[in-house]
Amino acid sequence: MSSHDLVPARSGHIPIAHMRAVYRVTDVERRLDKLPPKEHEHLRSTYERMLERGPERFQVKPSALPVMEALYDELPNFTEVLDDVKRQLALCQDSRDALELTPMLLLGPPGVGKTHFAKRLSQLLGTGMGFVAMSSLTAGWVLSGASSQWKGARPGKVFETLVDGQYANPVMVVDEIDKASGESTYDPLGALYSLLEHDTAGSFTDEFAEVPIDASQVIWVATANDERAIPEPILNRMNVYTVPAPDRDAARKIALRLYQSIRAEHDWGSRFDPEPSEAVLERMSTLAPREMRRAWMTAFGNAKLDSRDQIEEKDLPETGPRKQAIGFVH
């Protein structure tokens, strides 16, 4: 087995990894040579880091169709998305083709698990993940970097994820893409027009480093509450899925899995019953998935304070509109 055909171990499946150069060393050396002495120290250190790390990154793909049953159980309202992911994985599993997933947009109300799905997808594929929260942007260049001529400039998230990470095909999550805002002179989503196209993404140039980067293997997952705020050219480049809130039965399954995982993750968990009561599960099923973990942590704490090894309904936080987060965040 050569250095270009590695098999790193992952839980649940064994992906095959080739090595792929995500930039050319000669391009970096050329830019570094042009820098004036004692100027642009951040840019200089960026180039030096690129030369030190080298351009090759793991390009991972499953050697067999990964086991996905647990994800279907954990994310029952994402069945349509998981079915599509499985189809696309099946196409490349026994071929020389790289792992390729069409960029996806997950639409749905807050709290249905969109961001959690993206994180679980990156774990399933074993390719690492970059995360950009568009709702908290203060500058439009977070994806593409800002020119080194600007004070405080730095590379964008795509560049950082590929250069500083281990993988040529990480999952890149653009969270709440419909909340992107910026000055009229700069479109914060402008970089996506080329990044979401396989051909143009192969020579993506970060505005800070000004070195072409191969971002053609990046797996894109965007989340949004409202597609009306997303430009049509972006929508046309993605598979759009409407993710419903889980129904009562699905919500009960999610709540039960969360209870079991929290119990297993903590030493104190063994002191509690293996499963909650039906009445408690029924109450939990009224919560959005993102609220469930906080609610369980609150309930575990309340039961412990009351010297009980089982959670009762009274341990759960009050449901309904509130201004404060319930319990404490794990």
KALINZI-V806372 format. One record per backbone hydrogen bond with DSSP energy under -0.5 kcal/mol. CO is the residue of the C=O (numbers start at 1). NH is the residue of the N-H. If there is no record, write none. Layout:
CO,NH
CO,NH
//
This chain:
2,5
4,19
6,17
10,13
12,67
13,10
13,15
14,63
16,61
17,6
18,59
20,57
22,214
24,27
24,28
25,29
26,30
27,31
28,32
29,33
30,34
31,35
32,35
36,39
40,44
41,45
42,46
43,47
44,48
45,49
46,50
47,51
48,52
49,53
50,54
55,22
57,20
58,60
58,168
58,169
59,18
61,16
68,72
69,73
70,74
71,75
73,76
75,78
76,79
78,82
79,83
80,84
81,85
82,86
83,87
84,88
85,89
86,90
87,91
88,92
89,92
89,93
92,95
103,239
104,222
105,107
105,241
106,224
107,243
109,112
111,290
113,117
114,118
115,119
116,120
117,121
118,122
119,123
120,124
121,125
122,126
122,127
122,128
128,171
130,173
132,134
132,175
133,136
134,137
139,142
141,145
142,157
143,158
144,207
147,150
150,153
154,146
156,160
157,161
158,162
159,163
160,164
161,165
166,58
170,172
170,219
171,130
171,173
172,174
172,221
173,132
173,175
174,177
174,223
175,134
176,179
177,180
183,186
186,188
187,190
189,192
189,193
190,193
191,194
191,195
192,196
194,197
196,198
197,201
198,202
199,202
200,203
201,204
201,215
204,206
204,213
206,210
207,148
211,206
213,204
213,215
215,218
218,220
219,172
220,104
221,174
222,106
223,177
224,108
226,229
227,230
231,234
231,235
232,236
234,237
235,238
238,240
239,105
239,241
241,107
241,243
242,244
247,251
248,252
249,253
250,254
251,255
252,256
253,257
254,258
255,259
256,260
257,261
258,262
259,263
260,264
261,265
262,266
266,269
267,270
268,271
269,272
277,281
278,282
279,283
280,284
281,285
283,286
284,287
288,291
288,292
289,292
289,293
291,295
292,296
293,297
294,298
295,299
296,300
297,301
298,302
299,303
300,304
301,305
302,306
303,308
304,307
309,273
312,315
312,316
313,316
//
